[in-house]
Amino acid sequence: MKKFLKGLINVIEVHINAVIFTTMFLAMVTQVFMRYVLDKPSPVLHEITMYTFVWTVYLSATLAHRYNKHIRFNIIYDMFPRKVRLVIDLSFNVFMTILFLISLPPVIKELISYSFIESTILEISWTYLYMVFPVFIILIIVHNIIYIYWEILELFVGKAPPKEEELWD
């Protein structure tokens, strides 16, 4: 089960995200070519670029969270001993997990209400276009639960989490 879950998360955060990013990049390049070389802008490509950008941002944010690579202002944080940092991280991760768990049902309810609204050009239901937000929330919750587990283990047992090899190393 653990291997399946890790593989599924990897497929979503890495492989699907790579396909969406490539689609966005190709749509943008084609759009620039059509607009400035052929003088015929494409509203379809513009809409594809907008929605793939949103998906790329949210899926990339979960990947950055997975490896703890978000931008941080941690000048004061780094001055604390490891145990104090663990308590701070644990508190923050528990708080954010609770917040995301509370927000998930209303987000899904709102997403379902978008089913009758369609995008202007492609006429795709907004449910599919904005489905990335609950996916983002679920992935962040999963990563936070893993962080909480390892932070509690390190805080009380002293066992440090195994370092997952980063994709870009």
N, C-alpha and C positions, 0 to 999 in steps of 0.2 A: 504494500500500500504506500509506504514511504517513497519507494523508488518511482511508483506510478505518479504520485502527487508532484514529486520533484520534476519528473519528465514533462508532465502537463504544464506546470508553471514555466518551465524552460521553453516549451513550444510556444506558449502565449507571449512571454516576455521577450524572447529572442527571435524565434523564427517567424511568427505571425507579424511581429513588429518590424522585422526586416523587410518582409513583403510589402507591408503598408508603407514603410518609409521609401522603398524603391518605387512604389506606385506614385507616391507624392513627388519624389524627385523627377521622375519621368514626365509626370503631368506638368510640373513647373517648367521644365526645360522646353517641352513642346509648346506650352502656353507662351513662353517668352518668344520662341521662334515664330509662332503664328501671329503674335501681336506686333512684333517689331520688324520681322522680315516680310511676312505675307500681308501684314496690315489687316488681318482678319482675326480678332480676338475670339476665343472660344469660351462661352459661359459654362459649358459642360466641364472643361478642364479646370476652370476657376473653382467650381463647386467641388470637384474631386479633390483638388488641392486643399481646400478649406477643411473638409471632413477628414482627410487622411492626416492632415497636420494635427488636428485635435486628438485622433487616435494615437499618433506617434508620441505626442507629448505625454499623455496619460500612461501609456505602456512603458515609455522610457523612464518615467518617474518611479514606477514600481521596480524597474530594474535597478535604478540608482539606489532606491531604498533597500533593495535586497543586499547590495554590497556596501551599504552605508556610505555612499559617495555623494550625497547631497551637499550643497554648499552650506557650511556651518560657520558661525561666528563663535569660535570656541576658545578665545584667549583666556578667559577666566576659568572656563570648564577644564581646560588642560592643566591648570594649576592644582586642581584637587587631586587627592590620592585616588587610586583605582576603585576602592570600595565606595567612596562618595560618588564618583562618576557612575558606578553601577546602579546606585540607588536613584540617582537623577534619571538615568536612562530607563530604568525599570518603571519609575513613576510616570515618565512621559509616555512610554510605550503602553502601559496599562490605561492611562487616560485617553490616548488616541484610539486604542482598540475599543474601549467602551463608547467613545464618541462615534466612531465609524459603525459599530454594531447598532447603535441607536438610530443613526441616520440611514442605514441600509433599507429598512422597510419603506419609509416615505420616498426614498429615491426610486425604488423599484415601482412603487405605486404611481409616481409621477411619470416614469418611463413608459408604463403601460398606457397611461392617458395620452401619450404622444402618438399612439398607433394610428389615429385618424389624420394626423398632420403629415404632409409629404413635403420633401424638399422641392424647391422651386423648379429647377431644371431637370434633374434626374428622376423626380417623383418617387423617391425612396422614402419609406416610412421613417419618421424621426426616431422611432423605437430602435431601429438598427443603427442609425447614425450616432445616437447618444448612448448606446448600450455599453460603451467603453467606461462610463463613469461607475456603474455598479461593479464591473469587472475590476476596475482600479481599486475600489473600496475593498472587495473581497481579497484581492492579492495583497494589499497593504495589511489587512487583518491577519492573513496567513503568515506573512513575514514578521509581523509584530508578535504573534503567538510564539513563533520560533525564537525570536529575540528574548521574549519574556522567559521562556523555558531556560535558555542558556544563561541569562542574567541571574535568575534565581539559583541555578546550579552553581555558577561561579561565586555568587555572593555567600552561599551557605556551605558549599562543599569545597570550593576553591578550584573546581575543574573548569578550565577555560574552554570555550567553544572551538571546534575544529575550524580552521580557516578554509573556506571554500575558494578554490582557484578562480580568479576573476577572468572573465572572457577575453579581456584585452591584454592580459599579461603574456 
